[in-house]
């Protein structure tokens, strides 16, 4: 029998405790020690997707973790990706490909059927790695979801995987969260847990010594480290819409870019590079708030449910705000679903995006969209038509858009046109995600707003990953974590 590949699973006391960032930092730390590291997440729920090297979809966090491990992203790093389309319906991506849409209750009943797929992907990765870093989803304390679980303890039990539990002290109640997690786990699940981590600590670490000791006493789990808050982590792409920050700083010298937070906002990491630009004030507009009158640019982001989010946009009155913005001389950019919203109509004859029918768009571009079942998932390279700057990015979308304004494409991709531009150039749209990561394009785009830029975005992400690895080396017992992975 082949030797077991060392592996360890980072689970959390809840969502957004920093599991993804911890795995990314550990991946970079271990690869710098000369190990071949494979990140893995059995099941993810996110509308922030990336395209793997084989053309399928995975969670954005797993793409970042692959980058941290200096590996090409693979669909096997995230074999089950759930992309919510409504409060009750979710698109299911299996090993990178769309497998259909299920109601949440249906997925709960059928998720156990996906365990063989999850094990298959894990086995493929493990064969090529010295160590696998596995990320859980949500929390193992959600015992109402335990039946058929493939995301946390269900996967750990199926593979005999050692587990570390991470808690977020910044949100408060970390002692109760960790002790409570221990209390609701079954005895055989408790036995898989080899320690706990405290994340996002602020202040004097010594003030938590008694707290860490109390957790260890009440759970019998050793503390493997307390990780202080790291500002550079904000430079990394966020996966959860709850991570989106806003900048209320009033500075007339900066370009204000306003982004409506759609109810099914997707691929919002498109805008991360703009948020790091010192000459840009990037603000996400929450439901119930008006678009600011001083915005120079409004960006309609991607959406997992274009027609549903178009209705949501109108419910918030943002369509009225956008027209007022245009009357003031402002500009609008639509990305993917946001691009589709800018046209005259969106037709969905087969009910791909919701109930069958046709809805009116915002009418800011002379184009129309028809939703089709075929889904484009591809990495692209090309050229920005206005500046000649090279671009890289990816497409993840349903539907085809055409109309007179497409005769003025925003970009060309391997010689084919993509996107559209109004006659005065103030309204533009494209299906390409990730445009702003291309420094030459971003610099050229900002020059149109009289904003200078010297930011090297990709280099900044690399600096952040290295800083994160240094940080974890200083505050976690990484030697012990490696030993736990090897001992199984």
C-alpha positions, 0 to 999 in steps of 0.5 A: 500500500502506498504511504499516506501523504501528510495532510492536516485540515484547518476547520473554524468555529464559524465562517470568516474566522480566517481559515482561507488566509491561514491556509494561504499563509501556511502554504507559502511558508511550507513551500519556502521550506522546500515542500510541494504543497497542495491546497484543498477545500472539499466544498466551498460556497462562494460567488467569487470564482476563479478559472483553473488551468484546466478551464473549470471553476473553483473558489477564488480562495483556492486559486489564491492558495494555489498561488501561495503554494506556487502551483497551477490552480486545479479543479481538484483543489475545490471539487464542489463549489456552490454558487447561490443564485437566490435565497433558496437555490444554488448552482452546483459546480462539480470538479469545475463544471456546472452540474445544475441548480438545486434548492438548498433542501435538495442539496442537503439531501444529496450532498453525501452522494458527492463524497466519492467525487471529493475523495477522488479529487483529494486523492489526485492532489495527494499523489502529487504533493508532499503535504496537503493543506485542507480547509473546512467550510463554515463550522463543524459546530453546525450539527444540523448540517452533520448528516452527509457532511462533506465539508468538515468532520464528514470529510475528516472522518472519511479520510482519518484527517487530523484537524486544527480548529481556528477561532477569531478573537477579533469578533469576541467570544472566542473562548466560548466558540472553541469550548462550545465547538468541542462540546457539540462534536462527537467523541470520535470527531473530538479525537481527530482534533490535534489543537487550536489556533487563535486568529486576528489578535490585537494588543499584548499577546500575554493578556490572552495567556490565561484564556488560551490555558482555559481553552486547553483545559476545557477542551484538552486541545493544545494551543498551537499559536496566537496570530496577531492581526496582520494589516497586509492581509487586506492586500489579498483578494477577499472571498466573502462579500462580508469582507468588503470594506468601504472608504468614507474618507472625503478627499476631492483629489481622489477619484471616487469609484462607487460599486453597488453591492448587489444581492448576488454580487460575484467576482468582486475581487475584480476591484481589489487593485483599484482599492489599493490605488492611492489615487482612488477612493473605492466604496461599496454602496450598501442596500438602502444607501444612495450612490454618492454624488461625487463619484467619477465612476460607477462600476456595476460588478458581476452577478450570479443572478443578473435578472434578479440583481437588476430588479434588486438594483431598481428596488434600491433606486440605484437606477435613478442614481445612475441616471443622475450620475450620467447627467453630471458627466459621470462614467459607468463600467459594467463587468459581466453581469453588470455589462448585461444590465447596461443594455436594452433588454435581457431575454431568458427564454428558457428560464436559465437565470430565473423565470422565463421571459424578457426584462428591460435593462438600464438602456445605457448601451445599445445592446441586448443579451440573450441567456443561453445554457452554454457557460463560458469559462476560459482564461483570456489574454488580449488588448484594451482597444482605447490604449493598446494596453495588454490585458489578462483575465477570465470569463465566467458567464452565461448568455450572449450580448450583441448590438450596435455598440458592440461595433466599438468593443472595449477589448479584443481577445485573441483577435475577437471583439468583446464588450461595447462602448457608447458613442461618447465613450462614457458607458462601457462593458465587458465580459472579462473579469480580472482586467484591473490586475493588469497594471498597464491597463489599469494605469491607462484607464486611470489616466483618463480620470487624471489619476496617476498610478505606479502600483504593481499589483501582482508584486504587492500580492506576492509581498502580502503572501510572503509577509503572511508566511513570515507572520505565521512562522513567527506566531504558529508552531509550524514544526508541530503542525507539520508533525501532526500532518505526518503523524495523521 
